[in-house]
């Protein structure tokens, strides 16, 4: 609603992102009320009033079960509420009330959290952005498009913004040359696609119909040769991102039922390593097994178009195994996996559900037909941009290869990725340490098949946080090489610089107990709340319970606007106020930014207290939490949880953090 009202207030014709599916009649407009298509197909009917103020009335929210066309609504539309004396009196009374209660403050509009959305609201044109971006960003934007480019960079380096600027730059260059260019920007979620659409619209060029911005799964409905505007399937989730989380839930339920029942008939025949995984009662190990099954079901069995039925098991046995797949030794291992796949498919079929992997597997089959080879000349794309490339699995990456228009050259694909973020971590957090497969396939050569020569560009200037916060981020990052994180973490942080003005040093607050830590956090909320947006980032997922209770207590005071993020699904519809506190697990705050970040819930990291994999994961989350801050970082530890970790002790010793004694009780 806020995004629509903001667009209505700008000069020129009102245009919405293509994903909103707008319909218009006079001053009335109908569009999706939520990202993507929900199960009820909920739509707003809104009206932009005439006059200098461009006031917006959200008249009604219709659903597929209670449809109302704009023509029908227009014929029976009630009188305008802004012309109603009672409404005007109510607005005046509300304004008076809040003026007394809070004093003069800036308007408190709900806006979306992700960084790119906030950047778009600055109203900067393309030219203004090009004047302030870093040399690395500029090198990417101005780079020739004769080969694919991989854009790598740490959190806050502006990869999404740079990708958007590059797409618009190439479009304007083609327009100036009198050429017609078709550009696709691919994302994993509707929320990010909508943000990118808003960002490109704000660059000062007006509507850009040559640029399509879609989640990859939406491509099946837009360009599938068979056509699917009236889809026969019901997609589980709105996009690949929400769909994978829903699939994980399905597979977890399936696993639990299987282990409690028929597993005993398979158990003796499988290899000890797989048997141990099924037998484990550890929640994280079970979640890791579910993730590996998700990859096997979608990117291996489903991608090979193997369906349950006579002879299908033998086809599965004969598939060539790759290093990124779950390790399976012999037919007994594969038989139990295929039995689970059969039950999984039967469960989905019984409810008329399709997964994004199934939709994309069908699309991939269509894209290899003669009909698409002809259609791609008009429906294909000249340039393809992929954001969050690290989240795309092997099947999704194969689809990308077939979306280009010109078959005589390699696809020109421009990929933005954070090499420190893995897909499994994004969905299952700490449990990713126990996974055996890779959702993205090989980290190097395998991902490049069919793309030809690829250039890599590192983004070495961050715009999100101050030099003081950047130095702490570097310090934590430089702990990783000793933990052998591998080539995917190979970013030269020594060359990364901050483009922000100098600020205050991050603070380490050491309390005597967990209760004392919580008291100190409440004090920090009181101290920093008026400075701008705040986040309380929890490092250890096992401590979420106590911090969730703390968030409820803070919210009950009615002095603060508190939002909690308990899972990925909470981010989709999340908004924040200009003075608000968001409390969530650090792993769910990726992509968001705040004026102040309080980092807490750091467990005992002393030698011997955690496995190397756990230490690696927890340090990664500590890094992630710190890197969400723009101006102020405060890290909280307590003696009950092992005190100050060595990595933070060295940060204090090196002058990167101020050390502060917290509560002594």
C-alpha positions in Angstrom: 0.0 0.0 0.0 2.8 2.4 0.9 4.7 1.6 -2.3 1.5 2.2 -4.4 0.8 5.5 -2.6 4.4 6.6 -3.2 4.2 5.9 -6.9 0.9 7.7 -7.1 2.5 10.8 -5.7 5.2 11.0 -8.4 4.9 13.0 -11.5 4.0 11.3 -14.8 1.8 8.3 -15.5 1.3 5.8 -12.8 3.0 2.5 -13.7 3.3 -0.6 -11.5 5.8 -3.5 -11.7 4.7 -6.1 -14.2 4.4 -8.7 -11.4 1.5 -6.7 -9.8 -0.7 -7.4 -12.8 -2.5 -4.1 -12.9 -5.9 -3.4 -14.5 -7.1 0.2 -14.9 -10.4 2.0 -15.4 -10.5 5.8 -15.2 -8.9 6.6 -11.8 -9.5 3.1 -10.5 -6.7 0.5 -10.5 -6.7 -3.2 -9.5 -3.5 -5.1 -8.6 -2.1 -7.9 -6.5 -2.3 -7.1 -2.8 0.6 -9.4 -1.9 3.9 -10.4 -3.7 3.1 -13.1 -6.2 -0.3 -14.9 -6.3 -1.7 -16.2 -3.0 -4.1 -19.1 -2.9 -7.1 -16.7 -3.0 -5.7 -14.4 -5.6 -6.2 -11.3 -3.4 -6.3 -8.0 -5.3 -6.7 -4.3 -4.2 -9.1 -2.0 -5.8 -7.6 1.5 -5.3 -8.3 5.0 -6.6 -5.9 7.9 -7.1 -7.9 11.1 -6.5 -7.5 14.1 -8.7 -5.8 17.2 -7.3 -2.3 18.3 -6.2 -2.1 15.8 -3.3 -2.8 12.6 -5.3 -4.6 11.1 -2.3 -5.2 7.3 -2.6 -8.3 5.4 -1.4 -7.9 1.7 -1.0 -11.6 0.8 -1.5 -11.7 -3.0 -1.3 -9.6 -6.2 -1.3 -11.2 -8.8 -3.5 -10.4 -12.5 -3.9 -10.9 -15.2 -6.5 -13.8 -16.4 -4.3 -15.4 -13.0 -4.3 -14.5 -11.3 -7.6 -15.5 -7.7 -8.5 -14.6 -6.2 -11.8 -13.6 -2.5 -12.0 -16.6 -1.9 -14.2 -18.9 -3.4 -11.5 -17.2 -1.5 -8.7 -17.2 1.8 -10.6 -21.0 1.6 -11.2 -21.7 1.2 -7.5 -18.8 3.1 -6.0 -19.6 4.8 -2.6 -19.0 8.4 -2.1 -15.5 9.6 -1.6 -14.5 9.4 2.1 -12.2 12.4 1.8 -15.2 14.5 1.0 -17.1 13.3 4.0 -17.2 15.7 7.0 -17.0 12.8 9.5 -13.8 11.5 7.9 -12.3 15.0 7.9 -13.1 15.4 11.6 -11.5 12.0 12.4 -8.3 12.9 10.5 -8.1 16.2 12.4 -8.6 14.5 15.7 -6.0 11.9 15.0 -3.5 14.5 14.0 -4.1 16.4 17.2 -3.8 13.3 19.3 -0.4 12.2 17.9 0.9 15.8 18.0 0.2 15.8 21.8 1.4 12.2 22.4 4.7 12.3 20.5 5.5 15.8 19.6 6.5 16.8 16.1 8.1 14.0 14.2 8.7 13.1 10.6 5.9 11.2 8.8 5.9 7.6 9.9 5.3 5.7 6.7 5.6 1.9 6.6 8.3 1.0 4.0 9.9 -2.2 2.9 13.1 -3.3 4.6 15.6 -4.5 2.0 18.4 -2.2 1.1 17.6 -1.8 -2.6 14.1 -0.6 -1.8 15.5 2.0 0.6 18.0 3.1 -2.0 15.2 3.6 -4.5 13.3 5.9 -2.2 16.2 8.4 -2.3 14.8 9.4 -5.7 18.3 9.4 -7.3 18.5 9.3 -11.1 20.7 7.0 -13.1 23.2 9.9 -13.6 23.3 10.7 -9.9 24.0 7.1 -9.0 26.8 6.9 -11.6 28.4 9.9 -10.0 28.6 8.2 -6.5 29.1 4.5 -7.1 32.6 3.0 -6.6 35.1 2.4 -9.4 34.4 -1.4 -9.2 30.7 -0.8 -9.6 31.3 1.5 -12.5 33.6 -1.0 -14.1 30.8 -3.6 -14.1 28.2 -1.1 -15.4 30.4 0.0 -18.2 31.9 -3.4 -19.1 31.3 -4.7 -22.6 28.6 -7.4 -22.9 30.4 -9.8 -25.2 30.9 -12.3 -22.4 29.2 -13.3 -19.2 30.3 -11.6 -16.0 30.2 -12.8 -12.4 29.8 -10.0 -9.9 31.1 -11.0 -6.5 31.1 -8.9 -3.4 30.6 -8.9 0.4 27.4 -7.8 2.2 26.6 -4.2 1.6 28.7 -3.8 -1.5 25.6 -2.9 -3.7 25.5 -5.9 -6.0 21.7 -5.6 -6.6 21.9 -1.9 -7.3 24.9 -2.4 -9.6 23.1 -5.2 -11.5 20.1 -2.9 -12.0 22.2 0.0 -13.2 24.0 -2.2 -15.7 20.6 -3.4 -17.1 19.3 0.1 -17.5 22.7 1.3 -19.0 22.6 -1.3 -21.7 18.9 -0.5 -22.5 19.6 3.2 -22.9 22.7 2.5 -25.0 20.6 0.3 -27.3 17.8 2.9 -27.5 20.3 5.6 -28.5 21.6 3.3 -31.2 18.1 2.6 -32.5 18.3 -1.1 -31.5 15.6 -3.1 -29.7 17.0 -5.0 -26.7 15.1 -7.5 -24.6 16.5 -7.8 -21.1 15.6 -10.2 -18.3 16.4 -9.8 -14.6 15.9 -13.1 -12.8 15.5 -13.4 -9.0 14.6 -16.2 -6.6 11.6 -14.4 -5.0 8.8 -12.0 -5.9 9.8 -9.6 -3.1 13.2 -9.0 -4.6 11.8 -8.8 -8.1 9.3 -6.1 -7.0 12.1 -4.2 -5.3 14.3 -4.2 -8.4 11.3 -3.1 -10.5 10.8 -0.1 -8.1 14.5 0.7 -8.2 14.7 0.7 -12.0 11.5 2.8 -12.2 13.2 5.4 -9.9 16.2 6.0 -12.2 14.5 8.8 -14.2 13.8 7.1 -17.5 10.1 6.4 -17.1 8.6 3.0 -17.9 11.1 0.4 -19.2 9.0 -2.2 -21.0 12.1 -3.8 -22.6 13.1 -5.1 -19.1 11.3 -8.0 -17.5 11.9 -8.7 -13.8 10.7 -12.1 -12.7 11.4 -14.9 -10.3 12.7 -17.8 -12.4 9.6 -19.9 -11.9 7.4 -17.2 -13.4 9.2 -17.6 -16.7 7.3 -20.9 -17.1 4.1 -18.9 -17.3 5.5 -16.1 -19.5 7.5 -17.9 -22.2 6.6 -21.6 -22.0 5.8 -22.7 -25.6 2.8 -24.5 -24.4 1.5 -21.4 -22.7 0.4 -21.4 -19.1 -1.5 -18.2 -18.5 -4.3 -20.4 -17.1 -2.1 -22.7 -15.1 -3.3 -26.2 -14.5 -1.1 -26.6 -11.4 -1.1 -25.1 -8.0 2.4 -24.0 -7.1 3.6 -24.8 -3.6 4.8 -21.4 -2.5 4.7 -18.2 -4.4 8.1 -18.6 -5.9 11.3 -20.7 -5.7 12.3 -19.2 -2.4 9.0 -19.7 -0.4 8.4 -22.9 -2.4 11.6 -24.5 -1.2 10.8 -23.8 2.4 7.3 -25.3 2.0 8.9 -28.4 0.3 11.3 -28.8 3.2 8.3 -28.9 5.6 6.7 -31.5 3.4 9.8 -33.7 3.3 10.4 -33.4 7.1 6.9 -34.6 7.8 7.4 -37.5 5.3 10.8 -38.4 6.9 9.4 -38.4 10.4 6.5 -40.7 9.4 8.8 -43.0 7.4 11.3 -43.4 10.2 8.6 -44.1 12.7 7.1 -46.8 10.4 8.5 -48.6 7.3 12.2 -47.6 7.8 12.7 -50.8 9.7 12.2 -52.9 6.5 15.0 -51.0 4.7 17.4 -50.3 7.6 19.5 -53.5 7.5 20.4 -53.2 3.8 21.6 -49.6 3.5 25.2 -48.5 4.2 26.1 -47.5 7.7 26.6 -43.8 6.8 23.1 -43.4 5.5 21.6 -45.6 8.2 23.2 -43.3 10.8 21.6 -40.3 9.2 18.1 -41.8 9.3 18.6 -43.1 12.8 19.8 -39.8 14.3 17.4 -38.1 16.7 19.3 -34.8 16.3 16.9 -32.1 14.9 19.7 -30.4 12.8 20.8 -33.7 11.3 17.3 -34.6 10.3 16.9 -31.1 8.8 20.1 -31.6 6.9 18.9 -34.9 5.5 15.6 -33.3 4.4 17.7 -30.6 2.5 19.7 -33.3 0.7 16.5 -35.1 -0.2 15.1 -31.8 -1.5 18.1 -31.5 -3.9 17.9 -35.1 -4.9 14.1 -35.0 -5.6 14.2 -31.7 -7.6 17.6 -31.5 -9.3 18.3 -35.2 -9.9 15.2 -37.4 -10.1 12.8 -34.6 -11.2 15.2 -33.1 -13.6 15.6 -36.4 -15.3 11.8 -36.6 -15.7 11.6 -39.8 -13.7 8.1 -40.4 -12.3 7.0 -43.1 -9.9 5.8 -46.2 -11.8 6.9 -49.4 -13.6 10.5 -49.2 -14.6 11.2 -45.8 -13.0 13.3 -47.2 -10.2 15.7 -48.8 -12.7 16.0 -45.5 -14.5 17.0 -43.8 -11.3 19.6 -46.6 -10.5 21.2 -45.9 -13.9 21.6 -42.2 -13.5 25.2 -41.0 -13.4 26.1 -39.5 -10.0 27.9 -36.2 -9.7 30.0 -34.9 -6.8 27.4 -32.3 -5.8 24.7 -35.0 -5.2 24.0 -36.7 -1.9 26.5 -39.7 -1.6 24.7 -43.0 -2.2 26.5 -46.3 -2.3 24.7 -49.1 -4.0 21.1 -49.9 -4.9 19.9 -50.4 -1.3 20.7 -46.7 -0.6 19.1 -45.5 -3.8 16.0 -47.8 -3.2 15.2 -46.1 0.1 15.6 -42.6 -1.4 13.4 -43.5 -4.3 10.7 -44.9 -2.0 10.7 -41.6 -0.2 10.5 -39.8 -3.6 7.5 -41.9 -4.6 5.6 -41.1 -1.4 6.5 -37.4 -1.7 5.1 -37.3 -5.3 2.0 -39.2 -4.3 1.4 -36.7 -1.5 1.7 -33.7 -3.8 -0.4 -35.3 -6.5 -3.2 -36.1 -4.1 -3.5 -32.4 -3.3 -2.9 -31.1 -6.8 0.4 -29.4 -5.9 3.5 -28.8 -8.0 6.9 -27.7 -6.9 9.0 -25.0 -8.6 11.5 -27.7 -9.6 8.8 -29.7 -11.3 7.6 -26.6 -13.2 11.1 -25.8 -14.2 11.9 -29.4 -15.2 8.9 -29.3 -17.6 10.0 -25.9 -18.8 13.5 -27.2 -19.5 12.0 -30.0 -21.5 10.0 -27.4 -23.5 13.0 -25.2 -24.0 14.8 -28.0 -25.8 12.2 -28.4 -28.4 12.1 -27.1 -32.0 9.1 -24.8 -31.1 11.2 -22.9 -28.6 14.2 -22.7 -30.9 12.0 -20.7 -33.2 10.1 -18.8 -30.5 13.2 -17.7 -28.7 14.0 -15.2 -31.6 11.1 -13.1 -30.4 10.5 -14.4 -26.8 14.1 -14.8 -25.8 16.4 -12.2 -24.2 19.5 -10.5 -25.4 20.9 -10.0 -21.9 20.1 -11.9 -18.8 20.9 -10.6 -15.3 20.7 -13.0 -12.3 20.6 -11.7 -8.7 21.4 -14.0 -5.8 23.0 -16.5 -8.2 24.3 -18.5 -5.3 20.8 -19.6 -4.4 20.1 -21.2 -7.8 20.3 -25.0 -8.0 21.7 -27.0 -11.0 18.2 -27.3 -12.6 17.5 -23.6 -12.3 20.9 -22.8 -13.8 20.3 -25.0 -16.8 17.0 -23.1 -17.5 19.0 -19.9 -17.7 21.1 -21.2 -20.6 18.0 -21.6 -22.9 16.5 -18.1 -22.3 18.8 -16.2 -24.7 17.6 -15.0 -28.0 20.6 -15.6 -30.3 21.6 -19.3 -30.5 24.7 -18.5 -32.5 26.6 -17.0 -29.5 27.1 -18.0 -25.9 24.4 -16.7 -23.5 25.4 -13.4 -22.0 24.5 -13.8 -18.4 25.5 -11.3 -15.6 25.4 -12.9 -12.2 25.5 -11.2 -8.8 26.5 -13.4 -5.9 27.8 -13.4 -2.4 30.3 -16.3 -2.2 29.9 -16.6 1.5 26.2 -17.3 1.4 25.1 -20.9 0.6 21.6 -22.0 -0.3 21.4 -24.5 2.5 22.3 -21.9 5.1 19.6 -19.6 3.8 16.9 -22.2 4.5 18.1 -24.5 7.3 20.7 -22.4 9.2 23.1 -24.2 11.5 21.9 -27.6 10.2 23.6 -26.9 6.9 26.8 -28.1 8.5 25.4 -31.7 8.2 24.3 -31.6 4.6 26.0 -33.8 2.0 24.9 -32.2 -1.2 25.3 -28.8 -2.8 22.2 -27.0 -4.1 24.3 -24.9 -6.5 26.3 -27.7 -7.9 30.0 -27.2 -8.4 31.3 -23.8 -7.2 33.4 -23.3 -10.2 33.6 -25.0 -13.6 30.3 -26.9 -13.4 28.4 -23.6 -12.9 29.9 -22.2 -16.1 28.9 -25.0 -18.5 27.6 -23.4 -21.7 28.4 -19.9 -20.7 31.7 -19.5 -22.5 34.4 -17.3 -21.0 33.4 -15.5 -17.8 34.9 -12.4 -16.3 34.8 -11.9 -12.5 34.5 -8.5 -11.0 35.0 -7.9 -7.3 33.1 -5.0 -5.6 35.6 -3.5 -3.2 33.7 -0.5 -1.9 30.8 -0.8 0.6 28.2 1.9 1.0 26.2 0.4 3.8 28.4 0.9 6.9 31.0 3.3 8.3 34.8 2.6 8.1 34.7 1.6 11.8 32.1 -1.1 11.2 33.9 -2.2 8.1 37.1 -2.7 10.0 35.3 -5.0 12.5 33.6 -6.9 9.6 37.1 -7.4 8.0 38.5 -8.6 11.4 35.8 -11.3 11.7 36.1 -12.2 8.1 39.9 -12.7 8.4 39.3 -15.4 11.0 37.8 -17.6 8.3 40.9 -18.6 6.3 42.2 -20.5 9.3 39.0 -22.5 9.4 39.4 -23.7 5.8 36.1 -22.4 4.3 37.4 -23.2 0.8 37.6 -21.2 -2.4 34.1 -19.9 -2.3 35.1 -17.5 0.5 38.0 -16.2 -1.5 37.4 -12.5 -1.3 40.3 -10.1 -0.9 38.9 -8.1 2.1 42.2 -6.2 2.4 41.2 -4.1 -0.6 37.6 -3.4 0.5 37.0 0.2 1.5 34.1 2.1 3.0 32.5 5.0 1.0 30.9 6.3 4.2 32.0 9.1 6.6 33.8 8.1 9.8 31.5 7.1 12.8 31.8 5.6 16.2 33.7 2.5 17.2 31.5 -0.6 17.7 31.0 -1.6 21.3 31.4 -4.9 23.1 29.2 -5.2 26.2 30.1 -8.0 28.6 27.5 -9.0 31.2 27.8 -11.4 34.2 24.7 -13.4 33.2 22.1 -14.0 30.6 19.6 -11.9 32.7 22.2 -9.1 32.9 22.7 -9.3 29.1 19.0 -8.9 28.5 18.9 -5.9 30.9 21.8 -4.3 29.0 20.0 -4.9 25.7 16.9 -3.1 26.9 19.0 -0.1 28.0 20.6 0.0 24.5 17.1 0.0 22.9 16.1 3.0 25.0 19.4 4.7 24.2 19.4 4.2 20.4 15.7 3.8 19.5 15.2 7.5 18.4 18.3 7.3 16.2 16.6 5.3 13.5 15.9 1.7 12.6 17.2 -1.0 15.0 17.7 -4.7 14.8 18.5 -7.3 17.5 20.4 -10.0 15.7 20.5 -13.4 17.4 23.5 -15.5 16.5 22.6 -18.9 18.1 19.4 -20.3 16.8 19.0 -22.3 20.1 18.7 -19.1 22.0 15.8 -17.8 20.0 13.2 -18.7 22.7 14.6 -16.3 25.3 15.1 -13.4 22.9 11.6 -13.9 21.5 10.2 -13.5 25.0 12.4 -10.4 25.5 11.0 -8.9 22.3 7.5 -9.5 23.6 8.3 -7.7 26.9 9.8 -4.7 25.1 6.7 -4.6 22.8 4.4 -4.6 25.8 5.9 -1.4 27.1 4.1 0.3 24.2 7.1 2.7 23.9 8.6 0.8 20.9 7.4 -0.6 17.6 8.7 -4.2 17.7 8.6 -6.7 14.8 10.0 -10.3 15.1 11.4 -12.5 12.4 11.1 -16.1 13.4 11.5 -17.5 9.8 12.0 -16.7 6.2 8.3 -16.3 5.6 8.2 -13.3 8.0 10.4 -11.3 5.7 8.0 -11.3 2.7 5.5 -8.9 4.2 7.7 -7.2 6.7 7.8 -3.4 6.9 9.5 -1.2 9.4 9.0 2.3 10.8 11.6 5.0 10.7 11.9 4.3 14.4 11.4 0.6 14.9 13.0 -2.5 16.4 13.3 -5.8 14.4 14.2 -8.9 16.5 15.3 -11.9 14.5 17.9 -14.6 14.0 20.9 -13.3 12.2 20.5 -15.8 9.4 17.1 -14.3 8.5 18.4 -10.7 8.4 20.5 -11.2 5.3 19.8 -8.5 2.8 18.3 -6.1 5.4 20.0 -3.0 6.9 19.5 -0.8 10.0 20.9 2.3 11.5 21.8 0.3 14.7 22.4 -3.4 15.2 22.5 -5.1 18.6 24.2 -8.5 18.2 23.4 -11.0 21.0 22.9 -14.7 21.7 26.6 -15.6 21.1 27.2 -19.1 22.6 30.4 -20.4 24.1 33.0 -20.4 21.4 36.0 -21.4 23.6 38.3 -24.2 22.2 36.7 -27.6 22.6 33.1 -26.2 23.2 32.0 -26.6 19.6 32.9 -28.7 16.5 34.9 -26.9 13.8 31.8 -26.8 11.6 29.7 -25.2 14.4 32.4 -22.6 15.0 32.6 -21.7 11.3 28.8 -21.3 11.1 28.5 -19.2 14.3 31.3 -16.9 13.2 29.6 -16.5 9.8 26.4 -15.5 11.6 28.4 -13.1 13.8 29.8 -11.6 10.6 26.3 -11.4 9.1 24.8 -9.7 12.2 27.5 -7.0 12.3 27.3 -6.3 8.6 23.6 -5.3 8.9 24.5 -2.1 10.6 25.0 1.3 9.0 26.2 3.5 11.9 26.3 1.7 15.2 27.1 -1.9 16.3 26.8 -3.2 19.9 27.8 -6.8 20.6 26.5 -8.4 23.8 28.1 -11.4 25.6 27.7 -12.9 29.0 29.6 -15.2 31.4 26.9 -17.8 31.5 27.6 -18.5 27.8 31.4 -18.6 28.0 32.2 -14.9 28.1 34.0 -12.9 25.4 35.0 -15.1 22.4 38.6 -15.0 21.4 37.7 -13.3 18.1 36.1 -10.4 19.9 38.9 -10.2 22.5 41.4 -9.6 19.7 39.0 -7.0 18.2 39.2 -5.0 21.4 43.0 -5.5 21.7 43.4 -4.2 18.2 41.4 -1.1 18.9 38.5 -2.1 16.7 35.9 -2.2 19.5 35.3 -0.3 22.7 34.9 -2.7 25.7 32.2 -1.9 28.2 31.3 -3.6 31.4 27.6 -4.6 31.5 25.4 -5.7 34.4 27.2 -7.5 37.1 24.2 -9.7 38.2 
